[in-house]
Amino acid sequence: MLIDRIVRYLLPRQDHFFAMLEKLSDQIDAAAGVFAELETASSHNQFEAIAIRLKPIETEADNCCRQLYEEIDRTFVTPIDREDLARLTKVLDNVVDGMEHTAVLADLFRLDALSDPMKHMVRITVSCARELAGAGRRLRKFSDPDSVKDATVAIHALENEADGVYRKALAALFANGISPIELVRQKDMLSSLEDGVDQCEDAMDVIRSVVVKNG
């Protein structure tokens, strides 16, 4: 509403919200750096180590979310709508959760290496996550739609690429006559990787929506 925007303009800026969102974006970047190692992992022990290293990053992201929600609850006038702040918090956290979940699956399934399509999707996920983290750090410019334009286009293109990789890999799984257990393992890993890319696009859509709304 117009009156809400006028009030926000007149009151002091609540910059700590953006600092916390930037910290959450940093966790996405940190998770992507560890997640990228899934591509070259060549033993179950390496997958296990990656999952273990991602856990504290995921926990720190959860702590950022808790602090953000608490601050939203105690602040009368937020720099952008409190509903938008809550949505941003949730979707950014989901990206970290998604990467950690995929690494845990690789550990639980006792994989020794990822297939080539999975490795491709790991690279796509890392690219998406880094684009998203950069957009999250630019949320202070929430009234400038151009600030997230490049990231929006890049993540959309990467998500389309991931869809193609996923569908081709899935078709190959059912055509190759592999054992039911192996089929389930590979299908679930591919689905988890695709979900992770989708979570990046969903988060980018929320950022773009907030920026356009306030532009």
C-alpha positions as a Markdown table, in Angstrom:
| # | Residue | x | y | z |
|---|---|---|---|---|
| 1 | Met | 0.0 | 0.0 | 0.0 |
| 2 | Leu | 1.1 | 3.6 | -0.7 |
| 3 | Ile | 0.8 | 4.7 | 2.9 |
| 4 | Asp | 3.1 | 1.8 | 4.0 |
| 5 | Arg | 5.7 | 2.9 | 1.5 |
| 6 | Ile | 5.5 | 6.5 | 2.7 |
| 7 | Val | 5.9 | 5.4 | 6.3 |
| 8 | Arg | 8.9 | 3.3 | 5.4 |
| 9 | Tyr | 10.5 | 6.2 | 3.5 |
| 10 | Leu | 10.1 | 8.5 | 6.5 |
| 11 | Leu | 11.4 | 6.1 | 9.2 |
| 12 | Pro | 15.1 | 5.2 | 9.6 |
| 13 | Arg | 16.3 | 2.4 | 7.4 |
| 14 | Gln | 16.3 | -1.0 | 9.0 |
| 15 | Asp | 19.5 | -2.1 | 7.4 |
| 16 | His | 20.1 | -5.0 | 9.7 |
| 17 | Phe | 17.4 | -7.0 | 7.8 |
| 18 | Phe | 19.5 | -6.7 | 4.7 |
| 19 | Ala | 22.6 | -7.6 | 6.6 |
| 20 | Met | 20.9 | -10.8 | 7.8 |
| 21 | Leu | 19.7 | -11.6 | 4.3 |
| 22 | Glu | 23.3 | -11.1 | 3.0 |
| 23 | Lys | 24.5 | -13.5 | 5.7 |
| 24 | Leu | 21.9 | -16.1 | 4.6 |
| 25 | Ser | 23.1 | -15.5 | 1.0 |
| 26 | Asp | 26.7 | -16.2 | 2.2 |
| 27 | Gln | 25.5 | -19.6 | 3.5 |
| 28 | Ile | 24.2 | -20.4 | 0.0 |
| 29 | Asp | 27.6 | -19.5 | -1.4 |
| 30 | Ala | 29.4 | -21.6 | 1.2 |
| 31 | Ala | 27.1 | -24.5 | 0.6 |
| 32 | Ala | 27.7 | -24.3 | -3.1 |
| 33 | Gly | 31.4 | -24.5 | -2.6 |
| 34 | Val | 31.2 | -27.7 | -0.7 |
| 35 | Phe | 28.4 | -29.1 | -2.9 |
| 36 | Ala | 30.5 | -28.7 | -6.0 |
| 37 | Glu | 32.8 | -31.4 | -4.6 |
| 38 | Leu | 30.1 | -34.0 | -5.3 |
| 39 | Glu | 31.2 | -33.9 | -9.0 |
| 40 | Thr | 34.6 | -35.3 | -8.3 |
| 41 | Ala | 33.9 | -37.5 | -5.3 |
| 42 | Ser | 35.0 | -41.1 | -6.1 |
| 43 | Ser | 34.2 | -43.0 | -2.9 |
| 44 | His | 31.4 | -43.4 | -0.4 |
| 45 | Asn | 33.7 | -41.9 | 2.2 |
| 46 | Gln | 34.1 | -38.7 | 0.2 |
| 47 | Phe | 30.3 | -38.4 | -0.2 |
| 48 | Glu | 30.0 | -38.9 | 3.6 |
| 49 | Ala | 32.6 | -36.2 | 4.3 |
| 50 | Ile | 30.8 | -33.7 | 2.0 |
| 51 | Ala | 27.5 | -34.3 | 3.7 |
| 52 | Ile | 29.1 | -33.8 | 7.1 |
| 53 | Arg | 30.7 | -30.6 | 6.0 |
| 54 | Leu | 27.4 | -29.3 | 4.7 |
| 55 | Lys | 25.6 | -29.9 | 7.9 |
| 56 | Pro | 27.0 | -26.9 | 9.9 |
| 57 | Ile | 26.4 | -24.6 | 7.0 |
| 58 | Glu | 22.8 | -25.8 | 6.9 |
| 59 | Thr | 22.6 | -25.2 | 10.7 |
| 60 | Glu | 24.0 | -21.7 | 10.4 |
| 61 | Ala | 21.4 | -20.9 | 7.6 |
| 62 | Asp | 18.7 | -22.1 | 10.0 |
| 63 | Asn | 20.1 | -19.8 | 12.7 |
| 64 | Cys | 20.0 | -16.9 | 10.2 |
| 65 | Cys | 16.3 | -17.7 | 9.5 |
| 66 | Arg | 15.4 | -17.9 | 13.1 |
| 67 | Gln | 17.0 | -14.5 | 13.8 |
| 68 | Leu | 15.2 | -13.0 | 10.8 |
| 69 | Tyr | 11.8 | -14.3 | 11.8 |
| 70 | Glu | 12.4 | -13.0 | 15.4 |
| 71 | Glu | 13.4 | -9.6 | 14.1 |
| 72 | Ile | 10.4 | -9.5 | 11.8 |
| 73 | Asp | 8.1 | -10.2 | 14.7 |
| 74 | Arg | 9.6 | -7.5 | 16.9 |
| 75 | Thr | 9.8 | -4.7 | 14.3 |
| 76 | Phe | 6.8 | -2.5 | 13.8 |
| 77 | Val | 7.7 | -1.1 | 10.3 |
| 78 | Thr | 10.0 | -3.2 | 8.1 |
| 79 | Pro | 11.9 | -1.9 | 5.1 |
| 80 | Ile | 9.8 | -4.1 | 2.8 |
| 81 | Asp | 6.6 | -6.0 | 3.6 |
| 82 | Arg | 7.1 | -8.4 | 6.5 |
| 83 | Glu | 5.3 | -11.1 | 4.4 |
| 84 | Asp | 7.9 | -10.6 | 1.6 |
| 85 | Leu | 10.8 | -10.7 | 4.2 |
| 86 | Ala | 9.4 | -14.0 | 5.5 |
| 87 | Arg | 9.1 | -15.5 | 2.0 |
| 88 | Leu | 12.6 | -14.4 | 1.1 |
| 89 | Thr | 14.0 | -16.0 | 4.3 |
| 90 | Lys | 12.2 | -19.3 | 3.6 |
| 91 | Val | 13.1 | -19.7 | -0.1 |
| 92 | Leu | 16.8 | -18.8 | 0.5 |
| 93 | Asp | 17.0 | -21.3 | 3.3 |
| 94 | Asn | 15.3 | -23.9 | 1.1 |
| 95 | Val | 18.3 | -23.7 | -1.3 |
| 96 | Val | 20.8 | -24.6 | 1.4 |
| 97 | Asp | 18.5 | -27.3 | 2.7 |
| 98 | Gly | 18.2 | -28.8 | -0.8 |
| 99 | Met | 22.0 | -29.0 | -1.3 |
| 100 | Glu | 22.5 | -30.6 | 2.1 |
| 101 | His | 19.6 | -33.1 | 1.4 |
| 102 | Thr | 21.1 | -34.2 | -1.9 |
| 103 | Ala | 24.6 | -34.7 | -0.3 |
| 104 | Val | 23.0 | -36.8 | 2.4 |
| 105 | Leu | 21.2 | -38.9 | -0.2 |
| 106 | Ala | 24.5 | -39.6 | -1.9 |
| 107 | Asp | 25.9 | -40.8 | 1.4 |
| 108 | Leu | 22.8 | -42.9 | 2.4 |
| 109 | Phe | 22.7 | -44.5 | -1.0 |
| 110 | Arg | 26.4 | -45.4 | -0.5 |
| 111 | Leu | 27.4 | -44.1 | -4.0 |
| 112 | Asp | 30.9 | -44.4 | -5.1 |
| 113 | Ala | 30.5 | -41.8 | -7.9 |
| 114 | Leu | 27.9 | -39.8 | -9.7 |
| 115 | Ser | 26.8 | -40.5 | -13.2 |
| 116 | Asp | 27.7 | -37.9 | -15.9 |
| 117 | Pro | 24.2 | -36.4 | -16.0 |
| 118 | Met | 24.3 | -36.0 | -12.2 |
| 119 | Lys | 27.7 | -34.3 | -12.4 |
| 120 | His | 26.3 | -32.0 | -15.0 |
| 121 | Met | 23.4 | -31.1 | -12.7 |
| 122 | Val | 25.8 | -30.5 | -9.8 |
| 123 | Arg | 27.5 | -27.9 | -12.0 |
| 124 | Ile | 24.2 | -26.3 | -12.9 |
| 125 | Thr | 23.1 | -26.2 | -9.2 |
| 126 | Val | 26.4 | -24.6 | -8.2 |
| 127 | Ser | 26.0 | -21.9 | -10.9 |
| 128 | Cys | 22.4 | -21.3 | -9.9 |
| 129 | Ala | 23.3 | -21.0 | -6.2 |
| 130 | Arg | 26.1 | -18.5 | -6.9 |
| 131 | Glu | 23.9 | -16.4 | -9.1 |
| 132 | Leu | 21.2 | -16.5 | -6.4 |
| 133 | Ala | 23.6 | -15.6 | -3.6 |
| 134 | Gly | 24.8 | -12.6 | -5.6 |
| 135 | Ala | 21.2 | -11.5 | -6.1 |
| 136 | Gly | 20.5 | -11.9 | -2.4 |
| 137 | Arg | 23.4 | -9.6 | -1.6 |
| 138 | Arg | 21.9 | -7.0 | -3.8 |
| 139 | Leu | 18.6 | -6.8 | -2.0 |
| 140 | Arg | 19.6 | -3.5 | -0.4 |
| 141 | Lys | 18.8 | -2.2 | -4.0 |
| 142 | Phe | 15.3 | -3.5 | -3.7 |
| 143 | Ser | 13.8 | -0.6 | -5.6 |
| 144 | Asp | 16.1 | -1.2 | -8.7 |
| 145 | Pro | 14.7 | -4.0 | -10.9 |
| 146 | Asp | 17.9 | -4.0 | -13.0 |
| 147 | Ser | 19.9 | -5.1 | -10.0 |
| 148 | Val | 18.6 | -8.7 | -10.3 |
| 149 | Lys | 17.9 | -8.8 | -14.0 |
| 150 | Asp | 21.0 | -10.7 | -15.1 |
| 151 | Ala | 20.7 | -13.3 | -12.3 |
| 152 | Thr | 17.0 | -13.9 | -13.2 |
| 153 | Val | 17.8 | -14.5 | -16.8 |
| 154 | Ala | 20.8 | -16.7 | -16.0 |
| 155 | Ile | 19.0 | -18.9 | -13.5 |
| 156 | His | 16.0 | -19.3 | -15.8 |
| 157 | Ala | 18.3 | -20.5 | -18.6 |
| 158 | Leu | 20.1 | -22.9 | -16.2 |
| 159 | Glu | 16.8 | -24.3 | -15.0 |
| 160 | Asn | 15.8 | -25.1 | -18.6 |
| 161 | Glu | 19.2 | -26.8 | -19.1 |
| 162 | Ala | 18.7 | -28.9 | -16.0 |
| 163 | Asp | 15.3 | -30.0 | -17.2 |
| 164 | Gly | 16.8 | -31.2 | -20.4 |
| 165 | Val | 19.6 | -33.1 | -18.6 |
| 166 | Tyr | 17.1 | -34.6 | -16.1 |
| 167 | Arg | 14.6 | -35.8 | -18.8 |
| 168 | Lys | 17.3 | -37.4 | -21.0 |
| 169 | Ala | 18.9 | -39.1 | -18.0 |
| 170 | Leu | 15.6 | -40.4 | -16.8 |
| 171 | Ala | 14.7 | -41.8 | -20.2 |
| 172 | Ala | 18.1 | -43.6 | -20.3 |
| 173 | Leu | 17.6 | -45.1 | -16.9 |
| 174 | Phe | 14.4 | -46.9 | -18.0 |
| 175 | Ala | 15.8 | -47.9 | -21.3 |
| 176 | Asn | 19.0 | -49.6 | -19.9 |
| 177 | Gly | 17.4 | -52.4 | -18.0 |
| 178 | Ile | 19.4 | -51.8 | -14.8 |
| 179 | Ser | 18.4 | -53.5 | -11.5 |
| 180 | Pro | 15.4 | -52.1 | -9.6 |
| 181 | Ile | 17.5 | -51.0 | -6.6 |
| 182 | Glu | 20.0 | -49.2 | -8.8 |
| 183 | Leu | 17.1 | -47.6 | -10.8 |
| 184 | Val | 15.6 | -46.2 | -7.6 |
| 185 | Arg | 18.9 | -44.9 | -6.3 |
| 186 | Gln | 19.7 | -43.1 | -9.5 |
| 187 | Lys | 16.2 | -41.8 | -10.1 |
| 188 | Asp | 16.0 | -40.4 | -6.6 |
| 189 | Met | 19.4 | -38.7 | -6.9 |
| 190 | Leu | 18.4 | -37.2 | -10.2 |
| 191 | Ser | 15.1 | -36.0 | -8.8 |
| 192 | Ser | 16.8 | -34.5 | -5.8 |
| 193 | Leu | 19.3 | -32.6 | -8.0 |
| 194 | Glu | 16.5 | -31.3 | -10.2 |
| 195 | Asp | 14.5 | -30.2 | -7.1 |
| 196 | Gly | 17.6 | -28.2 | -6.0 |
| 197 | Val | 17.7 | -26.3 | -9.2 |
| 198 | Asp | 14.0 | -25.7 | -9.0 |
| 199 | Gln | 14.5 | -24.3 | -5.5 |
| 200 | Cys | 17.0 | -21.8 | -6.8 |
| 201 | Glu | 14.6 | -20.7 | -9.5 |
| 202 | Asp | 11.8 | -20.4 | -7.0 |
| 203 | Ala | 14.0 | -18.3 | -4.8 |
| 204 | Met | 15.0 | -16.1 | -7.7 |
| 205 | Asp | 11.4 | -15.6 | -8.6 |
| 206 | Val | 10.6 | -14.4 | -5.1 |
| 207 | Ile | 13.6 | -11.9 | -5.2 |
| 208 | Arg | 12.5 | -10.6 | -8.6 |
| 209 | Ser | 8.9 | -10.3 | -7.3 |
| 210 | Val | 10.0 | -8.3 | -4.3 |
| 211 | Val | 12.2 | -6.0 | -6.4 |
| 212 | Val | 9.5 | -5.4 | -9.0 |
| 213 | Lys | 6.9 | -4.7 | -6.3 |
| 214 | Asn | 9.1 | -2.1 | -4.7 |
| 215 | Gly | 10.5 | -0.6 | -7.9 |
